[in-house]
Structure formats: C-alpha cells, structure tokens
Amino acid sequence: MVAYGVVATLQTGNFGRVYASYGGIFIVMVILRGWKIDGVVPDWYDMIGGFIALVGMLVIMFAPRTSL
C-alpha cells in the first residue's frame, strides 16, 4: 500500500486531478456494489458522503486554473 501511494506522488502533469476523479468514482461504485451485490442498503449518510465525494471531485477536475 505504501508503494502505491509513493508511485502516485511521482507522476507528472495533472495526475492529481485524475487521481481525484478515480477516488470520487471509486467511493460511489463501492456504495453501489455493496448495495447490489452484498445487499447492504446505503443509508442517508452513505448517500450524502458519496455526493460530497463526487462534488469534491468535480471541483478538483473542473475548477479554473491559473498559472503560478
């Protein structure tokens, strides 16, 4: 797991945005998988948390950028 995190920090370009999109989608897909396959019905906190993750991903992905 440590190597996975270290490799992610060595990437160039906009990898942070790609990683954020992966994280947001991953969270929602895990909630859906638990619901459909494992039979664990998500409660409101699961839904709100998934929504917050997706909104956070959208902010990171599509926020206007300025040059430093």
N, C-alpha and C positions, 0 to 999 in steps of 0.2 A: 504494500500500500504506500509506503514511503516513496519508493521508486516511481510509482505512478504520479504522485504529487510533484516530485522533483522534475520529472520529464516534462510535465505541463509548464513549469516555470521556465524551461529552456527554449520554448517555442518562440518564434519571431512573428512580427506582424500583428494582426488582430486576433490572436489566439484567445485572448481573454474574453472577447465577445462571443466567439464560437463556443468556448467552454461554458459561458453563462447560458447560452441557448441550450446547450446539452443538459445543463443542470435543471433548468426550468421544465423542459420537456420530460426529463427523467423522473422528476418528482410527480408530475401529473400521470405519467404512464404507470408508475408504481402504485399510485392510488387506484387507477382503473384496473390494473392487473389483480390487485388484492380483492377488488370488488367482484370482478367477473370470474376469476379462476379460484381464488381461495374462499370466496363467499363472505368476505369481511366488508360489510356495508360502511362506506365512509360517513362520518358524522359532519356536522357543520364546521367543526374546527379543521377537519381534513380538507373540506371544500374551500374554506377561507384561506388556509395555508397554501393549497395548490394555486389558488387565484393570485395570492400575493407573489408566489414564485414566478408565475407567468408574467405578471405586471412588471416585476423587477427585471426579468429577462428582456422584456420589450423596451424598458427604459435603457438598459445597457446596450442593447443592439441598435436602437434607432435614435438615440439622443444625438443632437448636433454636436459635432466635434470641432474644436478649434486647434490650430497649430500652436505648439509651445515654442 
